[in-house]
Amino acid sequence: MFTRFLLIAAMSICSLAHAQGTTYRFSPVNQWDIAKTAAYWNPIIKYVSERSGVKLELKIGRTSADTTAYVLTREVEFIFSNHLFSPEREQLGWKVFGRRWTPPLQGQIAVPADSPITRLEELKGQEVVFAGPEAFVGYKLTYGQLLARGIDVKVVFAGNQNAAFSQLFAGKAKAVGSNSALIDGYARKEGKRFRVLWTSEDFHDLALMVSGKVPEKDVKAVASAFINMHRDPEGLAILQRSSNEVGLDPKAYFLPATGADYAAYRRFYQSAPASLR
């Protein structure tokens, strides 16, 4: 009897330790190279973990497509992404609980300011560089516009947006597909100048999302830590430092959101070419 009691007690202690030691993987889309992505997110994740009492760890792939693959194979529990609003992927059950406040995003096709190219039609047959095939605003919107206009270009994938900008200014591509925030941030951070040839309608920034397998109490704790971060002087300072690392608007913070905030994404998929869905 005593032995059985010890066994039950040991199992209870192990179960409690497991519960207290649960670590969730957080995968944000690679908007920058791995070093910059980590520099932006690691301090934020550390803060959210400490404030929520729910441990998160960063899990990113070499490219944005690699990181999205983690999501599709259910290797992560929390994400920051806009890659899951197609009809097929919405069936996976990810839930929006927040988003990052930034000015509205637009997809943009741009060239260096000193480029002789002034019209989209002049890109026909030329190399246009994008972060990767999963980038919604930066690739699907922008390349979709080129397809809609019958402008056949040579698509180049750089792996992340910083690499795409680097290829553009190194002369390895004539134009870049990106989003307005990243173009503005790169110009501000690196002192580069762009000429924007086309701009899309407005879209919200990426969504904070959670897998359906995470307990509701953990979801609420993590959501509260993200959403209230800018209201805490320590959290606000972390957000501002992280934003400065990547050239993001220093006022960027996290706020509550639902799937309804991403209706514009769903409208795109209703008429998008099959290759972009």
KEVOLUM-469434 format. One record per residue (C-alpha): residue number from 1; residue in one letter; x, y, z. Coordinates in Angstrom, 2 decimals, padded with zeros to 5 digits, always signed. Last residue first. Example, Ala and Ser with C-alpha at 12.3 -4.5 7.8 and 13.67 -1.06 7.14 Angstrom:
<sites>
{2 S {+013.67 -001.06 +007.14}}
{1 A {+012.30 -004.50 +007.80}}
</sites>
This chain:
<sites>
{277 R {-004.04 +030.02 -053.69}}
{276 L {-001.44 +031.67 -055.90}}
{275 S {-001.23 +029.06 -058.68}}
{274 A {-005.04 +028.89 -058.85}}
{273 P {-005.18 +032.54 -059.93}}
{272 A {-006.78 +034.76 -057.30}}
{271 S {-010.48 +035.66 -057.51}}
{270 Q {-011.88 +034.41 -054.20}}
{269 Y {-008.38 +034.29 -052.70}}
{268 F {-008.14 +038.09 -052.65}}
{267 R {-011.48 +038.40 -050.86}}
{266 R {-010.16 +036.13 -048.10}}
{265 Y {-007.21 +038.42 -047.49}}
{264 A {-009.49 +041.45 -047.34}}
{263 A {-011.59 +039.67 -044.68}}
{262 Y {-008.59 +039.58 -042.32}}
{261 D {-010.04 +041.64 -039.47}}
{260 A {-012.94 +039.16 -039.29}}
{259 G {-010.49 +036.49 -038.09}}
{258 T {-010.26 +038.28 -034.79}}
{257 A {-008.01 +040.97 -033.37}}
{256 P {-006.76 +042.36 -030.05}}
{255 L {-003.77 +044.74 -030.14}}
{254 F {+000.01 +044.41 -030.39}}
{253 Y {+002.46 +047.33 -030.69}}
{252 A {+004.18 +049.35 -033.40}}
{251 K {+005.00 +052.93 -032.33}}
{250 P {+008.67 +052.54 -033.31}}
{249 D {+007.62 +051.92 -036.96}}
{248 L {+009.89 +049.06 -038.04}}
{247 G {+013.52 +049.66 -039.00}}
{246 V {+014.64 +046.17 -037.95}}
{245 E {+016.56 +046.77 -034.72}}
{244 N {+014.54 +049.94 -034.03}}
{243 S {+011.37 +047.87 -033.76}}
{242 S {+012.99 +045.65 -031.15}}
{241 R {+014.13 +048.64 -029.13}}
{240 Q {+010.66 +050.22 -029.28}}
{239 L {+008.90 +047.00 -028.32}}
{238 I {+011.30 +046.41 -025.43}}
{237 A {+010.78 +049.95 -024.13}}
{236 L {+007.01 +049.49 -024.31}}
{235 G {+007.23 +046.25 -022.33}}
{234 E {+009.24 +047.89 -019.56}}
{233 P {+006.91 +050.89 -019.43}}
{232 D {+003.84 +048.57 -019.34}}
{231 R {+000.94 +049.69 -021.55}}
{230 H {+002.80 +048.58 -024.68}}
{229 M {+002.80 +044.95 -023.49}}
{228 N {-000.93 +044.84 -022.75}}
{227 I {-001.88 +043.03 -025.97}}
{226 F {+001.04 +040.61 -025.96}}
{225 A {+000.74 +039.68 -022.26}}
{224 S {-003.07 +039.39 -022.47}}
{223 A {-002.86 +037.10 -025.51}}
{222 V {-000.34 +034.83 -023.74}}
{221 A {-002.52 +034.53 -020.63}}
{220 K {-005.72 +034.01 -022.64}}
{219 V {-004.14 +031.30 -024.80}}
{218 D {-002.73 +029.56 -021.73}}
{217 K {-006.16 +029.49 -020.07}}
{216 E {-007.74 +028.25 -023.30}}
{215 P {-005.54 +025.16 -023.46}}
{214 V {-003.43 +024.95 -026.68}}
{213 K {-004.60 +022.24 -029.12}}
{212 G {-006.59 +024.65 -031.29}}
{211 S {-003.39 +026.23 -032.54}}
{210 V {-002.86 +029.91 -031.93}}
{209 M {-002.64 +033.01 -034.11}}
{208 L {-001.05 +036.45 -033.95}}
{207 A {-001.93 +037.99 -037.28}}
{206 L {+000.24 +039.80 -039.82}}
{205 D {-000.39 +043.47 -040.66}}
{204 H {-003.81 +044.57 -041.88}}
{203 F {-004.33 +045.12 -045.60}}
{202 D {-004.85 +048.27 -047.67}}
{201 E {-005.32 +048.25 -051.45}}
{200 S {-002.31 +047.63 -053.68}}
{199 T {+000.57 +049.91 -054.71}}
{198 W {+002.40 +049.96 -058.04}}
{197 L {+005.60 +051.46 -059.47}}
{196 V {+007.25 +052.55 -056.21}}
{195 R {+010.61 +054.26 -056.77}}
{194 F {+012.94 +053.31 -053.94}}
{193 R {+015.69 +055.03 -051.96}}
{192 K {+018.22 +053.34 -049.67}}
{191 G {+019.47 +054.75 -046.35}}
{190 E {+019.74 +051.32 -044.75}}
{189 K {+017.38 +051.71 -041.78}}
{188 R {+014.94 +054.23 -043.22}}
{187 A {+014.82 +052.71 -046.70}}
{186 Y {+014.56 +049.23 -045.20}}
{185 G {+011.70 +050.31 -042.93}}
{184 D {+009.81 +052.04 -045.74}}
{183 I {+010.12 +048.97 -047.99}}
{182 L {+009.19 +046.68 -045.09}}
{181 A {+006.14 +048.74 -044.15}}
{180 S {+004.97 +049.13 -047.76}}
{179 N {+005.02 +045.44 -048.59}}
{178 S {+007.30 +043.62 -051.00}}
{177 G {+007.80 +042.75 -054.66}}
{176 V {+011.20 +043.82 -055.94}}
{175 A {+012.42 +045.15 -059.27}}
{174 K {+015.28 +044.87 -061.76}}
{173 A {+016.99 +041.92 -060.12}}
{172 K {+020.65 +040.99 -059.53}}
{171 G {+021.67 +044.66 -059.55}}
{170 A {+023.18 +044.63 -056.06}}
{169 F {+020.37 +046.96 -054.97}}
{168 L {+017.72 +044.41 -055.92}}
{167 Q {+019.64 +041.46 -054.51}}
{166 S {+019.99 +043.22 -051.16}}
{165 F {+016.28 +044.06 -051.14}}
{164 A {+015.42 +040.40 -051.69}}
{163 A {+017.85 +039.33 -048.97}}
{162 N {+016.14 +041.71 -046.57}}
{161 Q {+012.75 +040.30 -047.57}}
{160 N {+013.49 +036.66 -046.88}}
{159 G {+014.33 +033.53 -048.88}}
{158 A {+015.51 +035.34 -052.05}}
{157 F {+012.95 +033.99 -054.52}}
{156 V {+013.41 +035.09 -058.14}}
{155 V {+010.51 +035.25 -060.62}}
{154 K {+011.39 +036.02 -064.25}}
{153 V {+008.61 +038.28 -065.48}}
{152 D {+005.58 +037.92 -067.78}}
{151 I {+003.42 +041.05 -067.63}}
{150 G {-000.10 +039.95 -068.58}}
{149 R {-001.69 +042.66 -066.46}}
{148 A {-003.39 +040.16 -064.16}}
{147 L {-000.15 +038.20 -063.90}}
{146 L {+001.76 +041.31 -062.80}}
{145 Q {-000.93 +042.06 -060.21}}
{144 G {-000.81 +038.48 -058.92}}
{143 Y {+002.95 +038.87 -058.56}}
{142 T {+002.34 +041.79 -056.21}}
{141 L {-000.52 +040.31 -054.21}}
{140 K {+000.94 +036.80 -053.94}}
{139 Y {+004.49 +038.00 -053.37}}
{138 G {+004.92 +040.78 -050.79}}
{137 V {+001.39 +040.83 -049.40}}
{136 F {+001.05 +037.05 -049.09}}
{135 A {+004.64 +035.87 -048.73}}
{134 E {+004.44 +032.06 -049.13}}
{133 P {+006.29 +031.92 -052.47}}
{132 G {+009.36 +033.66 -051.09}}
{131 A {+010.99 +037.01 -050.32}}
{130 F {+010.42 +038.33 -053.84}}
{129 V {+012.76 +039.33 -056.68}}
{128 V {+011.73 +040.47 -060.15}}
{127 E {+014.03 +039.46 -063.00}}
{126 Q {+013.05 +040.98 -066.35}}
{125 G {+011.05 +039.54 -069.26}}
{124 K {+008.39 +042.24 -068.95}}
{123 L {+009.46 +044.73 -066.28}}
{122 E {+008.89 +047.70 -068.61}}
{121 E {+005.14 +047.10 -068.36}}
{120 L {+005.26 +048.02 -064.68}}
{119 R {+006.24 +051.60 -065.57}}
{118 T {+009.16 +053.88 -064.59}}
{117 I {+012.24 +051.76 -065.25}}
{116 P {+015.40 +053.87 -065.71}}
{115 S {+016.38 +052.93 -062.14}}
{114 D {+017.75 +055.75 -059.95}}
{113 A {+015.09 +055.36 -057.25}}
{112 P {+015.73 +051.62 -057.05}}
{111 V {+012.70 +049.63 -058.26}}
{110 A {+009.39 +048.92 -056.55}}
{109 I {+006.34 +046.68 -056.65}}
{108 Q {+004.20 +047.27 -053.58}}
{107 G {+001.68 +045.34 -051.52}}
{106 Q {+000.03 +047.66 -049.08}}
{105 L {+000.06 +047.58 -045.31}}
{104 P {-002.15 +049.76 -043.12}}
{103 P {-000.17 +051.76 -040.54}}
{102 T {+001.17 +049.40 -037.91}}
{101 W {-000.55 +047.73 -035.00}}
{100 R {+000.48 +044.11 -034.67}}
{99 R {-002.30 +041.57 -034.59}}
{98 G {-004.22 +039.59 -032.02}}
{97 F {-006.26 +036.50 -031.22}}
{96 V {-006.59 +034.80 -034.62}}
{95 K {-007.46 +031.09 -034.42}}
{94 W {-005.81 +028.26 -036.35}}
{93 G {-008.27 +025.48 -037.26}}
{92 L {-006.56 +023.71 -040.15}}
{91 Q {-009.65 +024.29 -042.35}}
{90 E {-008.51 +027.86 -042.85}}
{89 R {-005.65 +026.41 -044.84}}
{88 E {-007.86 +025.19 -047.68}}
{87 P {-009.93 +028.37 -047.96}}
{86 S {-006.79 +030.58 -048.02}}
{85 F {-006.32 +032.63 -044.88}}
{84 L {-003.33 +030.79 -043.41}}
{83 H {-000.26 +032.61 -044.71}}
{82 N {-000.81 +035.87 -042.81}}
{81 S {+001.55 +034.95 -040.00}}
{80 F {+002.64 +035.38 -036.42}}
{79 I {+002.41 +031.88 -034.92}}
{78 F {+001.69 +030.00 -031.71}}
{77 E {+001.54 +026.19 -031.35}}
{76 V {+004.37 +024.85 -033.50}}
{75 E {+005.22 +021.53 -035.19}}
{74 R {+001.73 +021.26 -036.70}}
{73 T {+002.96 +020.10 -040.15}}
{72 L {+001.42 +023.19 -041.78}}
{71 V {+002.93 +025.48 -039.16}}
{70 Y {+006.44 +024.05 -039.45}}
{69 A {+006.11 +024.36 -043.25}}
{68 T {+005.34 +028.05 -042.74}}
{67 T {+008.79 +028.45 -041.22}}
{66 D {+010.44 +026.71 -044.17}}
{65 A {+008.53 +028.93 -046.63}}
{64 S {+009.64 +032.03 -044.70}}
{63 T {+013.25 +030.89 -045.11}}
{62 R {+015.90 +029.32 -042.88}}
{61 G {+013.24 +028.17 -040.45}}
{60 I {+012.08 +029.82 -037.27}}
{59 K {+011.21 +028.47 -033.84}}
{58 L {+011.22 +030.99 -030.98}}
{57 E {+010.40 +029.68 -027.53}}
{56 L {+007.34 +030.35 -025.41}}
{55 K {+006.86 +029.58 -021.72}}
{54 V {+003.50 +030.48 -020.24}}
{53 G {+003.73 +032.48 -016.99}}
{52 S {+002.06 +035.30 -018.91}}
{51 R {+004.40 +038.13 -017.89}}
{50 E {+007.62 +036.10 -018.08}}
{49 S {+006.76 +034.35 -021.34}}
{48 V {+005.55 +037.59 -022.95}}
{47 Y {+008.79 +039.37 -021.98}}
{46 K {+011.02 +036.57 -023.30}}
{45 I {+008.98 +036.43 -026.51}}
{44 I {+009.38 +040.18 -027.04}}
{43 P {+013.14 +040.06 -026.37}}
{42 N {+013.51 +037.14 -028.81}}
{41 W {+011.32 +038.61 -031.57}}
{40 Y {+013.21 +041.55 -033.07}}
{39 A {+016.77 +040.30 -032.69}}
{38 A {+015.66 +036.80 -033.76}}
{37 T {+014.12 +038.15 -036.99}}
{36 K {+017.19 +040.31 -037.54}}
{35 A {+019.55 +037.34 -037.23}}
{34 I {+017.32 +035.02 -039.28}}
{33 D {+016.97 +037.44 -042.19}}
{32 W {+013.90 +039.70 -042.24}}
{31 Q {+010.16 +039.15 -042.61}}
{30 N {+010.63 +035.51 -041.67}}
{29 V {+007.07 +034.61 -040.62}}
{28 P {+006.78 +034.26 -036.86}}
{27 S {+006.93 +030.79 -035.30}}
{26 F {+006.28 +030.39 -031.57}}
{25 R {+006.86 +026.94 -030.02}}
{24 Y {+005.13 +026.22 -026.73}}
{23 T {+007.01 +025.02 -023.68}}
{22 T {+005.30 +022.98 -020.97}}
{21 G {+007.46 +022.86 -017.82}}
{20 Q {+004.71 +023.58 -015.31}}
{19 A {+002.51 +020.88 -016.79}}
{18 H {+005.39 +018.41 -016.97}}
{17 A {+006.38 +019.14 -013.38}}
{16 L {+002.80 +018.61 -012.27}}
{15 S {+002.62 +015.26 -014.08}}
{14 C {+005.97 +014.17 -012.63}}
{13 I {+004.80 +015.13 -009.12}}
{12 S {+001.54 +013.25 -009.64}}
{11 M {+003.37 +010.18 -010.91}}
{10 A {+005.69 +010.25 -007.90}}
{9 A {+002.75 +010.54 -005.54}}
{8 I {+000.99 +007.62 -007.24}}
{7 L {+004.14 +005.49 -007.01}}
{6 L {+004.74 +006.46 -003.38}}
{5 F {+001.14 +005.54 -002.49}}
{4 R {+001.52 +002.18 -004.26}}
{3 T {+004.66 +001.47 -002.25}}
{2 F {+002.80 +002.36 +000.97}}
{1 M {+000.00 +000.00 +000.00}}
</sites>
